[in-house]
Amino acid sequence: MDEQFWNGQSLDRHNPVPLYQQLSDILAAKIHQGELKPGTKLPTENELINIFRASRFVVRQTFNSLVRQGLIYTVQGKGSFVTSPKIIKPLDILQSYHVGMKKAGINIEVRIVSKSFIVPPALITEKMALNPNSKVMKLERVAFQDDMPVNLLISHIALGNWGEEKLAAFNGGSLYEYLSIACGVTLNRSVSEIEVIFADEYESRMLNQARGTVLLQISGVSYEKCGIPVEYSRVVYPGSMYGFRFESYIPQESDNRSPTLLRSL
């Protein structure tokens, strides 16, 4: 990508608009007009410094601005790339992660990172109403789209009546489908929270995102029909890649339920 690509565009140092904003607008226009397509690698800091005769501070501020707008993402050691259009996922029903992504029109491959049997942290023990020192299976997975990590999925699954052997036999595919077929467990309720977090060392490594990147996290407990907690899960989404859609309603006087946002895991 040489200087001709920029059609002689330059920064106006007499313009009251900050230089980083001018450069950000130039790059954003190229992205919106389709001249910089999703997945395209942007010029490096040094290349932009030379093309626009800008300082390193201006270029870094430009990249920060484009990341905040969700137009680019940065991969440590590889550079900055144009993002794909945001994936919009429904949050209206409890269903398997695979089913939810398929309904959103996304082809993904989920790879198991690790399986282990542990005594979970006190917070999870409390949320799952487990006895102290009870073990769960901790299942860590990463979802990929075209070899790009797009989700981190961490589940803590109670041993229940099915025990370690059946859980250890899970080798991939839909976890909820496996629990239904192999363990006879049907999940019918989920209580979850969605929040903004910032990538720590582990999340940045698993999702190939810079530390401090904005992430969206959905965490909570799923229950089987009799009300027994089965799974505590945490699903992490890169904030620049995802949006969520959900429905709201006003309960009728005869409806004793509280409005609840259910997960699509």
RAJOUR-V267366 format. One record per pair of residues at least 6 apart in sequence whose ideal C-beta (glycine too) atoms are under 6 Angstrom apart, sorted by the first residue. I is the first residue (numbers start at 0). J is the second residue. Records with the same first field share a line. If there is no record, write none. Layout:
I=J, J
This chain:
0=42
2=50
8=25
10=18, 21, 51
18=57
19=57, 60, 61
22=61
23=61, 64, 65
27=70
29=35
30=70, 81
35=81
37=81, 83
39=81
40=78, 80
41=79
44=58
47=58
48=58
62=79
65=71
69=239
71=79, 81
72=80, 82, 239
73=79, 209
74=207
75=209
82=239
85=242
86=103, 105, 240, 241
87=242, 244
88=103, 243, 263
89=244
90=243, 245, 260, 263
91=245, 246
92=261
93=189, 261
94=263
95=173, 175
96=264
97=173
99=263
100=107
107=142, 144
108=143
109=140, 142
110=141
111=140, 171
112=139, 141
113=139
114=138
115=137
116=134, 136, 163
117=137
118=132, 134
119=135, 155
123=155, 231
126=220, 231
127=228, 231
128=228
135=155, 156, 157
136=156, 166
137=155
138=154
139=153
140=152
141=148, 151, 205
142=149, 150
148=206, 207
150=236
151=205, 206, 235
152=234
153=233
154=230, 232
155=231
156=230
157=229
161=182
165=181, 182
169=177
178=184
179=185
184=223, 229
185=224
186=221, 223
187=224
188=222
189=219, 221, 261, 262
190=219, 220
191=217, 219, 262
192=218, 219
193=217
194=216
196=214, 216
197=211
198=208, 210, 212, 214
202=235
203=210
206=237
208=237
213=238
214=235, 238
215=236, 238, 241
216=235
217=234, 262
218=233
220=228, 231
221=229, 230
222=228
223=229
232=264
234=264
245=260
